[in-house]
């Protein structure tokens, strides 16, 4: 497992996902605005869905699909590769997360 410190998350790269640990507490309402986090990056935000305690955002990076997830109950963040090709890009995607400006 690799660890990489980012300006907003500590990123752990697993087999088919990034586990993200926020460096400061984030409110559920703030995470609902996550689509805007990717506006200035190479990651394209897609469909946003959320429920009572969960946010999911479809992402596209280098022609591969990913799903960014946040669960309020556990205060957990993660990104899942939607294909084997996406899993091969997780290190590059982690670098993109390091350049996000999260407010």
N, CA, C and O atoms as CSV, one atom per row, in Angstrom:
chain,resi,resn,atom,element,x,y,z
A,1,UNK,N,N,0.849,-1.169,0.000
A,1,UNK,CA,C,0.000,0.000,0.000
A,1,UNK,C,C,0.901,1.240,0.000
A,1,UNK,O,O,1.794,1.352,0.840
A,2,UNK,N,N,0.678,2.162,-0.925
A,2,UNK,CA,C,1.443,3.408,-1.005
A,2,UNK,C,C,0.689,4.523,-0.313
A,2,UNK,O,O,-0.537,4.591,-0.401
A,3,UNK,N,N,1.408,5.401,0.376
A,3,UNK,CA,C,0.807,6.587,0.976
A,3,UNK,C,C,1.373,7.813,0.279
A,3,UNK,O,O,2.577,7.894,0.036
A,4,UNK,N,N,0.516,8.754,-0.038
A,4,UNK,CA,C,0.948,10.001,-0.653
A,4,UNK,C,C,0.169,11.134,0.005
A,4,UNK,O,O,-1.062,11.121,0.011
A,5,UNK,N,N,0.882,12.116,0.558
A,5,UNK,CA,C,0.213,13.231,1.205
A,5,UNK,C,C,-0.198,14.243,0.149
A,5,UNK,O,O,0.601,14.620,-0.707
A,6,UNK,N,N,-1.433,14.675,0.215
A,6,UNK,CA,C,-1.940,15.664,-0.718
A,6,UNK,C,C,-2.330,16.905,0.059
A,6,UNK,O,O,-2.296,16.903,1.290
A,7,UNK,N,N,-2.704,17.971,-0.646
A,7,UNK,CA,C,-3.072,19.191,0.056
A,7,UNK,C,C,-4.466,19.110,0.669
A,7,UNK,O,O,-4.897,20.064,1.316
A,8,UNK,N,N,-5.164,18.033,0.492
A,8,UNK,CA,C,-6.489,17.894,1.091
A,8,UNK,C,C,-6.748,16.495,1.648
A,8,UNK,O,O,-7.580,16.329,2.539
A,9,UNK,N,N,-6.057,15.510,1.142
A,9,UNK,CA,C,-6.277,14.127,1.553
A,9,UNK,C,C,-4.945,13.406,1.711
A,9,UNK,O,O,-3.958,13.752,1.062
A,10,UNK,N,N,-4.930,12.406,2.577
A,10,UNK,CA,C,-3.887,11.387,2.531
A,10,UNK,C,C,-4.469,10.282,1.655
A,10,UNK,O,O,-5.583,9.818,1.897
A,11,UNK,N,N,-3.721,9.863,0.645
A,11,UNK,CA,C,-4.218,8.906,-0.337
A,11,UNK,C,C,-3.522,7.572,-0.144
A,11,UNK,O,O,-2.292,7.512,-0.157
A,12,UNK,N,N,-4.274,6.515,0.032
A,12,UNK,CA,C,-3.755,5.162,0.100
A,12,UNK,C,C,-4.237,4.431,-1.150
A,12,UNK,O,O,-5.438,4.365,-1.412
A,13,UNK,N,N,-3.315,3.895,-1.906
A,13,UNK,CA,C,-3.660,3.210,-3.141
A,13,UNK,C,C,-3.805,1.720,-2.850
A,13,UNK,O,O,-2.858,1.060,-2.422
A,14,UNK,N,N,-5.007,1.207,-3.089
A,14,UNK,CA,C,-5.285,-0.204,-2.910
A,14,UNK,C,C,-5.437,-0.835,-4.292
A,14,UNK,O,O,-5.172,-0.176,-5.297
A,15,UNK,N,N,-5.851,-2.079,-4.360
A,15,UNK,CA,C,-5.914,-2.805,-5.627
A,15,UNK,C,C,-6.808,-2.119,-6.662
A,15,UNK,O,O,-6.366,-1.895,-7.789
A,16,UNK,N,N,-8.038,-1.784,-6.317
A,16,UNK,CA,C,-8.932,-1.143,-7.286
A,16,UNK,C,C,-9.519,0.150,-6.762
A,16,UNK,O,O,-10.536,0.620,-7.272
A,17,UNK,N,N,-8.884,0.739,-5.737
A,17,UNK,CA,C,-9.457,1.973,-5.214
A,17,UNK,C,C,-8.417,2.825,-4.497
A,17,UNK,O,O,-7.352,2.355,-4.098
A,18,UNK,N,N,-8.773,4.093,-4.354
A,18,UNK,CA,C,-8.019,5.023,-3.528
A,18,UNK,C,C,-8.807,5.194,-2.243
A,18,UNK,O,O,-10.006,5.470,-2.281
A,19,UNK,N,N,-8.150,5.034,-1.114
A,19,UNK,CA,C,-8.765,5.353,0.169
A,19,UNK,C,C,-8.274,6.743,0.533
A,19,UNK,O,O,-7.068,6.991,0.536
A,20,UNK,N,N,-9.184,7.647,0.839
A,20,UNK,CA,C,-8.844,9.042,1.080
A,20,UNK,C,C,-9.137,9.402,2.530
A,20,UNK,O,O,-10.223,9.130,3.042
A,21,UNK,N,N,-8.172,10.006,3.173
A,21,UNK,CA,C,-8.356,10.496,4.533
A,21,UNK,C,C,-8.227,12.011,4.487
A,21,UNK,O,O,-7.161,12.539,4.171
A,22,UNK,N,N,-9.303,12.704,4.799
A,22,UNK,CA,C,-9.281,14.169,4.773
A,22,UNK,C,C,-8.339,14.693,5.839
A,22,UNK,O,O,-8.294,14.163,6.950
A,23,UNK,N,N,-7.585,15.735,5.505
A,23,UNK,CA,C,-6.649,16.315,6.455
A,23,UNK,C,C,-7.322,17.263,7.429
A,23,UNK,O,O,-6.701,17.697,8.400
A,24,UNK,N,N,-8.576,17.589,7.186
A,24,UNK,CA,C,-9.370,18.377,8.125
A,24,UNK,C,C,-10.808,17.908,8.016
A,24,UNK,O,O,-11.187,17.347,6.988
A,25,UNK,N,N,-11.614,18.116,9.033
A,25,UNK,CA,C,-13.011,17.653,8.986
A,25,UNK,C,C,-13.799,18.340,7.874
A,25,UNK,O,O,-13.650,19.541,7.648
A,26,UNK,N,N,-14.625,17.582,7.193
A,26,UNK,CA,C,-15.491,18.134,6.158
A,26,UNK,C,C,-16.932,17.811,6.497
A,26,UNK,O,O,-17.265,16.677,6.843
A,27,UNK,N,N,-17.768,18.803,6.395
A,27,UNK,CA,C,-19.198,18.626,6.649
A,27,UNK,C,C,-19.866,17.991,5.435
A,27,UNK,O,O,-19.397,18.138,4.307
A,28,UNK,N,N,-20.959,17.289,5.678
A,28,UNK,CA,C,-21.716,16.649,4.599
A,28,UNK,C,C,-22.124,17.678,3.549
A,28,UNK,O,O,-22.062,17.399,2.352
A,29,UNK,N,N,-22.542,18.865,3.988
A,29,UNK,CA,C,-22.960,19.922,3.057
A,29,UNK,C,C,-21.801,20.354,2.158
A,29,UNK,O,O,-22.011,20.675,0.989
A,30,UNK,N,N,-20.592,20.365,2.692
A,30,UNK,CA,C,-19.416,20.725,1.903
A,30,UNK,C,C,-19.132,19.656,0.851
A,30,UNK,O,O,-18.797,19.975,-0.289
A,31,UNK,N,N,-19.265,18.397,1.233
A,31,UNK,CA,C,-19.003,17.303,0.304
A,31,UNK,C,C,-20.057,17.276,-0.800
A,31,UNK,O,O,-19.756,16.847,-1.914
A,32,UNK,N,N,-21.277,17.720,-0.527
A,32,UNK,CA,C,-22.299,17.782,-1.567
A,32,UNK,C,C,-21.892,18.721,-2.698
A,32,UNK,O,O,-22.436,18.632,-3.798
A,33,UNK,N,N,-20.946,19.616,-2.444
A,33,UNK,CA,C,-20.446,20.536,-3.468
A,33,UNK,C,C,-19.196,19.985,-4.171
A,33,UNK,O,O,-18.506,20.732,-4.865
A,34,UNK,N,N,-18.899,18.701,-4.001
A,34,UNK,CA,C,-17.647,18.136,-4.491
A,34,UNK,C,C,-17.465,18.227,-5.999
A,34,UNK,O,O,-16.333,18.182,-6.481
A,35,UNK,N,N,-18.529,18.352,-6.741
A,35,UNK,CA,C,-18.404,18.448,-8.193
A,35,UNK,C,C,-17.509,19.631,-8.580
A,35,UNK,O,O,-16.748,19.549,-9.544
A,36,UNK,N,N,-17.603,20.713,-7.833
A,36,UNK,CA,C,-16.796,21.903,-8.129
A,36,UNK,C,C,-15.314,21.698,-7.826
A,36,UNK,O,O,-14.480,22.434,-8.355
A,37,UNK,N,N,-14.964,20.724,-6.993
A,37,UNK,CA,C,-13.562,20.480,-6.663
A,37,UNK,C,C,-12.740,20.134,-7.902
A,37,UNK,O,O,-11.537,20.391,-7.942
A,38,UNK,N,N,-13.382,19.554,-8.909
A,38,UNK,CA,C,-12.675,19.033,-10.082
A,38,UNK,C,C,-12.676,19.996,-11.270
A,38,UNK,O,O,-12.173,19.651,-12.340
A,39,UNK,N,N,-13.227,21.188,-11.102
A,39,UNK,CA,C,-13.386,22.137,-12.203
A,39,UNK,C,C,-12.063,22.505,-12.864
A,39,UNK,O,O,-12.027,22.686,-14.081
A,40,UNK,N,N,-10.987,22.620,-12.113
A,40,UNK,CA,C,-9.693,23.040,-12.654
A,40,UNK,C,C,-8.701,21.890,-12.797
A,40,UNK,O,O,-7.495,22.123,-12.869
A,41,UNK,N,N,-9.192,20.657,-12.838
A,41,UNK,CA,C,-8.291,19.507,-12.930
A,41,UNK,C,C,-8.545,18.733,-14.226
A,41,UNK,O,O,-9.472,19.035,-14.978
A,42,UNK,N,N,-7.711,17.742,-14.463
A,42,UNK,CA,C,-7.878,16.867,-15.627
A,42,UNK,C,C,-8.982,15.845,-15.398
A,42,UNK,O,O,-9.347,15.107,-16.314
A,43,UNK,N,N,-9.513,15.798,-14.189
A,43,UNK,CA,C,-10.605,14.890,-13.846
A,43,UNK,C,C,-11.923,15.578,-14.184
A,43,UNK,O,O,-12.162,16.712,-13.767
A,44,UNK,N,N,-12.760,14.905,-14.924
A,44,UNK,CA,C,-14.069,15.457,-15.288
A,44,UNK,C,C,-15.146,14.856,-14.402
A,44,UNK,O,O,-15.261,13.637,-14.278
A,45,UNK,N,N,-15.922,15.722,-13.795
A,45,UNK,CA,C,-17.003,15.275,-12.916
A,45,UNK,C,C,-18.237,14.960,-13.742
A,45,UNK,O,O,-18.565,15.674,-14.690
A,46,UNK,N,N,-18.905,13.901,-13.377
A,46,UNK,CA,C,-20.114,13.481,-14.072
A,46,UNK,C,C,-21.339,13.647,-13.201
A,46,UNK,O,O,-21.593,14.723,-12.661
A,47,UNK,N,N,-22.088,12.583,-13.072
A,47,UNK,CA,C,-23.353,12.606,-12.347
A,47,UNK,C,C,-23.125,12.553,-10.838
A,47,UNK,O,O,-22.363,11.728,-10.335
A,48,UNK,N,N,-23.805,13.457,-10.129
A,48,UNK,CA,C,-23.751,13.510,-8.671
A,48,UNK,C,C,-25.036,12.920,-8.118
A,48,UNK,O,O,-26.131,13.273,-8.556
A,49,UNK,N,N,-24.899,12.028,-7.162
A,49,UNK,CA,C,-26.059,11.446,-6.487
A,49,UNK,C,C,-25.773,11.457,-5.002
A,49,UNK,O,O,-24.650,11.196,-4.572
A,50,UNK,N,N,-26.790,11.757,-4.226
A,50,UNK,CA,C,-26.595,11.690,-2.789
A,50,UNK,C,C,-27.889,11.351,-2.098
A,50,UNK,O,O,-28.987,11.594,-2.599
A,51,UNK,N,N,-27.713,10.776,-0.923
A,51,UNK,CA,C,-28.846,10.401,-0.095
A,51,UNK,C,C,-28.688,11.013,1.274
A,51,UNK,O,O,-28.048,12.053,1.430
A,52,UNK,N,N,-29.267,10.374,2.262
A,52,UNK,CA,C,-29.266,10.917,3.618
A,52,UNK,C,C,-27.859,11.045,4.190
A,52,UNK,O,O,-27.577,12.008,4.904
A,53,UNK,N,N,-26.965,10.096,3.894
A,53,UNK,CA,C,-25.628,10.160,4.478
A,53,UNK,C,C,-24.530,9.743,3.513
A,53,UNK,O,O,-23.431,9.391,3.943
A,54,UNK,N,N,-24.812,9.777,2.205
A,54,UNK,CA,C,-23.823,9.327,1.227
A,54,UNK,C,C,-23.829,10.217,-0.001
A,54,UNK,O,O,-24.882,10.664,-0.455
A,55,UNK,N,N,-22.639,10.470,-0.532
A,55,UNK,CA,C,-22.472,11.211,-1.774
A,55,UNK,C,C,-21.692,10.323,-2.732
A,55,UNK,O,O,-20.688,9.725,-2.345
A,56,UNK,N,N,-22.148,10.231,-3.988
A,56,UNK,CA,C,-21.417,9.516,-5.032
A,56,UNK,C,C,-21.322,10.415,-6.252
A,56,UNK,O,O,-22.305,11.030,-6.665
A,57,UNK,N,N,-20.133,10.484,-6.818
A,57,UNK,CA,C,-19.898,11.310,-7.997
A,57,UNK,C,C,-19.148,10.489,-9.025
A,57,UNK,O,O,-18.078,9.952,-8.740
A,58,UNK,N,N,-19.710,10.390,-10.226
A,58,UNK,CA,C,-19.014,9.726,-11.318
A,58,UNK,C,C,-17.891,10.625,-11.808
A,58,UNK,O,O,-18.077,11.831,-11.972
A,59,UNK,N,N,-16.725,10.035,-12.040
A,59,UNK,CA,C,-15.566,10.773,-12.533
A,59,UNK,C,C,-15.040,10.120,-13.800
A,59,UNK,O,O,-15.180,8.913,-13.998
A,60,UNK,N,N,-14.438,10.930,-14.651
A,60,UNK,CA,C,-13.772,10.436,-15.847
A,60,UNK,C,C,-12.360,11.002,-15.854
A,60,UNK,O,O,-12.158,12.201,-15.664
A,61,UNK,N,N,-11.385,10.125,-16.076
A,61,UNK,CA,C,-9.979,10.535,-16.118
A,61,UNK,C,C,-9.270,9.637,-17.118
A,61,UNK,O,O,-9.336,8.412,-17.011
A,62,UNK,N,N,-8.595,10.235,-18.084
A,62,UNK,CA,C,-7.851,9.487,-19.105
A,62,UNK,C,C,-8.726,8.414,-19.754
A,62,UNK,O,O,-8.292,7.277,-19.936
A,63,UNK,N,N,-9.937,8.779,-20.093
A,63,UNK,CA,C,-10.895,7.905,-20.771
A,63,UNK,C,C,-11.320,6.683,-19.956
A,63,UNK,O,O,-11.796,5.695,-20.514
A,64,UNK,N,N,-11.149,6.753,-18.664
A,64,UNK,CA,C,-11.612,5.682,-17.778
A,64,UNK,C,C,-12.593,6.274,-16.774
A,64,UNK,O,O,-12.561,7.470,-16.486
A,65,UNK,N,N,-13.468,5.417,-16.245
A,65,UNK,CA,C,-14.493,5.857,-15.297
A,65,UNK,C,C,-14.149,5.430,-13.876
A,65,UNK,O,O,-13.595,4.358,-13.633
A,66,UNK,N,N,-14.504,6.317,-12.949
A,66,UNK,CA,C,-14.280,6.090,-11.525
A,66,UNK,C,C,-15.510,6.574,-10.774
A,66,UNK,O,O,-16.325,7.321,-11.316
A,67,UNK,N,N,-15.640,6.145,-9.522
A,67,UNK,CA,C,-16.711,6.630,-8.664
A,67,UNK,C,C,-16.101,7.151,-7.369
A,67,UNK,O,O,-15.437,6.415,-6.639
A,68,UNK,N,N,-16.338,8.438,-7.093
A,68,UNK,CA,C,-15.908,9.078,-5.854
A,68,UNK,C,C,-17.048,8.945,-4.853
A,68,UNK,O,O,-18.187,9.295,-5.161
A,69,UNK,N,N,-16.754,8.446,-3.668
A,69,UNK,CA,C,-17.787,8.201,-2.666
A,69,UNK,C,C,-17.421,8.847,-1.330
A,69,UNK,O,O,-16.250,8.944,-0.963
A,70,UNK,N,N,-18.445,9.280,-0.627
A,70,UNK,CA,C,-18.295,9.776,0.739
A,70,UNK,C,C,-19.478,9.275,1.538
A,70,UNK,O,O,-20.624,9.370,1.100
A,71,UNK,N,N,-19.192,8.737,2.721
A,71,UNK,CA,C,-20.231,8.299,3.631
A,71,UNK,C,C,-20.119,9.120,4.911
A,71,UNK,O,O,-19.098,9.076,5.599
A,72,UNK,N,N,-21.169,9.864,5.223
A,72,UNK,CA,C,-21.156,10.770,6.373
A,72,UNK,C,C,-21.087,10.008,7.691
A,72,UNK,O,O,-20.394,10.440,8.613
A,73,UNK,N,N,-21.781,8.899,7.797
A,73,UNK,CA,C,-21.835,8.138,9.046
A,73,UNK,C,C,-20.436,7.755,9.521
A,73,UNK,O,O,-20.107,7.917,10.696
A,74,UNK,N,N,-19.613,7.244,8.599
A,74,UNK,CA,C,-18.254,6.823,8.946
A,74,UNK,C,C,-17.212,7.890,8.633
A,74,UNK,O,O,-16.033,7.722,8.944
A,75,UNK,N,N,-17.652,8.995,8.012
A,75,UNK,CA,C,-16.755,10.064,7.555
A,75,UNK,C,C,-15.647,9.498,6.673
A,75,UNK,O,O,-14.481,9.869,6.810
A,76,UNK,N,N,-16.025,8.586,5.757
A,76,UNK,CA,C,-15.079,7.901,4.879
A,76,UNK,C,C,-15.179,8.425,3.455
A,76,UNK,O,O,-16.272,8.686,2.951
A,77,UNK,N,N,-14.017,8.576,2.809
A,77,UNK,CA,C,-13.917,8.945,1.402
A,77,UNK,C,C,-13.178,7.842,0.671
A,77,UNK,O,O,-12.243,7.263,1.225
A,78,UNK,N,N,-13.572,7.532,-0.566
A,78,UNK,CA,C,-12.828,6.606,-1.392
A,78,UNK,C,C,-13.193,6.821,-2.853
A,78,UNK,O,O,-14.237,7.390,-3.173
A,79,UNK,N,N,-12.315,6.357,-3.727
A,79,UNK,CA,C,-12.545,6.386,-5.170
A,79,UNK,C,C,-12.332,4.974,-5.674
A,79,UNK,O,O,-11.309,4.352,-5.391
A,80,UNK,N,N,-13.298,4.472,-6.419
A,80,UNK,CA,C,-13.233,3.121,-6.962
A,80,UNK,C,C,-13.053,3.182,-8.465
A,80,UNK,O,O,-13.751,3.929,-9.150
A,81,UNK,N,N,-12.114,2.392,-8.984
A,81,UNK,CA,C,-11.944,2.245,-10.421
A,81,UNK,C,C,-13.077,1.370,-10.940
A,81,UNK,O,O,-13.381,0.333,-10.352
A,82,UNK,N,N,-13.700,1.782,-12.035
A,82,UNK,CA,C,-14.824,1.029,-12.575
A,82,UNK,C,C,-14.391,-0.058,-13.560
A,82,UNK,O,O,-15.229,-0.796,-14.078
A,83,UNK,N,N,-13.073,-0.159,-13.823
A,83,UNK,CA,C,-12.574,-1.175,-14.752
A,83,UNK,C,C,-11.119,-1.502,-14.404
A,83,UNK,O,O,-10.491,-0.809,-13.604
A,84,UNK,N,N,-10.598,-2.563,-15.013
A,84,UNK,CA,C,-9.188,-2.922,-14.802
A,84,UNK,C,C,-8.281,-1.829,-15.356
A,84,UNK,O,O,-7.233,-1.542,-14.777
A,85,UNK,N,N,-8.673,-1.217,-16.469
A,85,UNK,CA,C,-7.894,-0.116,-17.035
A,85,UNK,C,C,-7.839,1.074,-16.096
A,85,UNK,O,O,-6.806,1.733,-15.971
A,86,UNK,N,N,-8.953,1.345,-15.438
A,86,UNK,CA,C,-8.996,2.422,-14.463
A,86,UNK,C,C,-8.094,2.134,-13.274
A,86,UNK,O,O,-7.433,3.034,-12.756
A,87,UNK,N,N,-8.067,0.872,-12.838
A,87,UNK,CA,C,-7.217,0.495,-11.708
A,87,UNK,C,C,-5.747,0.765,-12.012
A,87,UNK,O,O,-4.974,1.095,-11.112
A,88,UNK,N,N,-5.366,0.627,-13.267
A,88,UNK,CA,C,-3.981,0.886,-13.652
A,88,UNK,C,C,-3.642,2.376,-13.600
A,88,UNK,O,O,-2.465,2.738,-13.579
A,89,UNK,N,N,-4.647,3.235,-13.577
A,89,UNK,CA,C,-4.438,4.681,-13.549
A,89,UNK,C,C,-4.558,5.298,-12.158
A,89,UNK,O,O,-4.499,6.520,-12.020
A,90,UNK,N,N,-4.723,4.477,-11.135
A,90,UNK,CA,C,-4.960,5.020,-9.798
A,90,UNK,C,C,-3.814,5.897,-9.298
A,90,UNK,O,O,-4.064,6.886,-8.609
A,91,UNK,N,N,-2.567,5.561,-9.626
A,91,UNK,CA,C,-1.441,6.406,-9.201
A,91,UNK,C,C,-1.521,7.783,-9.843
A,91,UNK,O,O,-1.252,8.790,-9.189
A,92,UNK,N,N,-1.887,7.832,-11.115
A,92,UNK,CA,C,-2.032,9.121,-11.800
A,92,UNK,C,C,-3.217,9.903,-11.251
A,92,UNK,O,O,-3.150,11.123,-11.105
A,93,UNK,N,N,-4.294,9.203,-10.950
A,93,UNK,CA,C,-5.460,9.851,-10.373
A,93,UNK,C,C,-5.132,10.415,-8.988
A,93,UNK,O,O,-5.612,11.490,-8.626
A,94,UNK,N,N,-4.323,9.700,-8.223
A,94,UNK,CA,C,-3.897,10.194,-6.904
A,94,UNK,C,C,-3.154,11.519,-7.049
A,94,UNK,O,O,-3.325,12.411,-6.218
A,95,UNK,N,N,-2.339,11.661,-8.080
A,95,UNK,CA,C,-1.630,12.925,-8.320
A,95,UNK,C,C,-2.615,14.055,-8.613
A,95,UNK,O,O,-2.410,15.188,-8.179
A,96,UNK,N,N,-3.670,13.750,-9.337
A,96,UNK,CA,C,-4.688,14.765,-9.623
A,96,UNK,C,C,-5.381,15.213,-8.336
A,96,UNK,O,O,-5.681,16.395,-8.168
A,97,UNK,N,N,-5.632,14.271,-7.434
A,97,UNK,CA,C,-6.247,14.633,-6.159
A,97,UNK,C,C,-5.334,15.567,-5.360
A,97,UNK,O,O,-5.814,16.376,-4.567
A,98,UNK,N,N,-4.016,15.455,-5.568
A,98,UNK,CA,C,-3.088,16.307,-4.830
A,98,UNK,C,C,-3.177,17.766,-5.259
A,98,UNK,O,O,-2.745,18.653,-4.522
A,99,UNK,N,N,-3.728,18.025,-6.432
A,99,UNK,CA,C,-3.809,19.402,-6.916
A,99,UNK,C,C,-5.201,20.025,-6.717
A,99,UNK,O,O,-5.429,21.163,-7.127
A,100,UNK,N,N,-6.123,19.293,-6.096
A,100,UNK,CA,C,-7.465,19.827,-5.885
A,100,UNK,C,C,-7.447,20.963,-4.874
A,100,UNK,O,O,-6.740,20.905,-3.868
A,101,UNK,N,N,-8.227,21.988,-5.152
A,101,UNK,CA,C,-8.426,23.066,-4.201
A,101,UNK,C,C,-9.802,22.898,-3.591
A,101,UNK,O,O,-10.814,23.232,-4.208
A,102,UNK,N,N,-9.830,22.381,-2.383
A,102,UNK,CA,C,-11.088,22.094,-1.711
A,102,UNK,C,C,-11.356,23.196,-0.713
A,102,UNK,O,O,-10.513,23.514,0.125
A,103,UNK,N,N,-12.536,23.774,-0.811
A,103,UNK,CA,C,-12.908,24.877,0.086
A,103,UNK,C,C,-14.026,24.454,0.990
A,103,UNK,O,O,-14.481,25.242,1.819
